[in-house]
Amino acid sequence: MSRLGNVGGRLYRGEVSVNFVGRKRTWYSISGAILLISIVALLVRGLDFSVDFKGGALFQFSAPSASVTQVQGAVTDAGVSGAIVQELSGSLGKSWQVQTPTLTSTQTNTVENSLVSHLGVNASKISVQFVGSSWGSQITTKAVEALIAFLIVIVLYLTIAFDWKMAIAAFVALIHDLVIATGVYALTGFQVSPATVIGLLTILGYSLYDTVVVFDKVRENTAGLLGGARSTYSQAANLALNQTLVRSINTSLIALLPVAAILFVGGGLLGAGELKDLALVLFVGMLSGTYSSIFIATPVLADLKEREPQYKALAKRVTLRASGGRTAKRAAAKAPSGAGSRSGAGSRSGAAGVASAPLADDDEPDDDYVDDAPAADELTATGSRVPGITGVPASRSAPGTARPGPRQQPRRSGGSSARHRPAGKKKRR
């Protein structure tokens, strides 16, 4: 746990970073493949709506020794086709749920008699529920209206609280989660019940919560960004993702643990039912919601923002500043190798650490002066002298050689009325 905390701290401070925004094409490709599979499953297999949506009759009874084939045969012998048989497991043993289309009272009695004769079920233990087609249509309409209203309110809130481009990015992430969740239902063949709709609205809210937390950090990091040239919008948004990454993972894991327990443990013990339908959509939705808030919402937002003229100009300034810094570093890296060894008479001895650049003929001092103390301009760049020779500057350690370049001490004319006598020199008698 301490290691995870250290990683979170380093991510928050920017010491380590995962380039989520820079690898957006990879995430888009992965999401595109998942969305394609989900859409194909919806078109080919479709959704299996429960009786609450399409209307019909629902028979529930206990038959521990029966099999799926026997239950299906008993319903077919009663003259009912298209029945959906589900096995339920509970504390009272194996039980069954049979969903049929809308039946008349006569057909209902025929199905009950067939179950009693084929499976030995007690007629008083058979529970029958009827849902009219009009009621199922109303439930479907209300579910769609609730979903649309939810999306509209969310977009309006994000537009007012944040920015309309943040609202678009969040909306894209929500649609992403919605399509994936419904695609999983089409692939697995789970029934879509009212509990599924409730769970779907719940996971959309959960996904939105995670996205809003990231967007709030993005807004904080990008405040005043246009006033400088330190980072682009994408870089600041990527930093915000890294700063909230550990929080998102921890929140998702804590939320997924009880949902997974309901789905795998509770579903295995209790069988198919409202609880299992709710747990499945929550589990899939939380996973896709966490993924979309990190890998989809923020990269889409960065894409939209980077198209604005002011952020395009900011990206150019940041690139120019970075290229200038790289040029300065390359120049600094080359400077020691170019100045450490110079060939010819004017070379400096890098091994001895002393600049051996002798004075030219024009730089010799006037005959009227002798050196008691060297002038400051005659000292070497390091201020050192040739070892073993007192009072002789290092710049004169190699007599007889000429130093190219401009004169350091121009010769003074003899007719000057006011000659400046350098410090440390006295007139020769």
Secondary structure, 3 states (H helix, E strand, C coil): CHHHHHHHHHHHHCCCCCCCCCCHHHHHHHHHHHHHHHHHHHHHCCCEECHHHHCEEEEEEECCCCCHHHHHHHHHHCCCCCCEEEEEEECCEEEEEEEECCCCHHHHHHHHHHHHHHHCCCHHHCEEEEECHHHHHHHHHHHHHHHHHHHHHHHHHHHHHCCHHHHHHHHHHHHHHHHHHHHHHHHHCCEECHHHHHHHHHHHHHHHHHHHHHHHHHHHHHCCHHHCCCCCHHHHHHHHHHHHHHHHHHHHHHHHHHHHHHHHHHHHHHCCCHHHHHHHHHHHHHHHHHHHHHHHHHHHHHHHHHCCHHHHHHHHHHHHHHHHHHHHHHHHHHHHHHHCCCCCCCCCECCCCECCCCCCHHHCCCCCEEECCCCHHHCCCCCCECCCCCCCEHHHCCCCCCCCCCCCCCCCCCCCCCCCCCCCEEECC
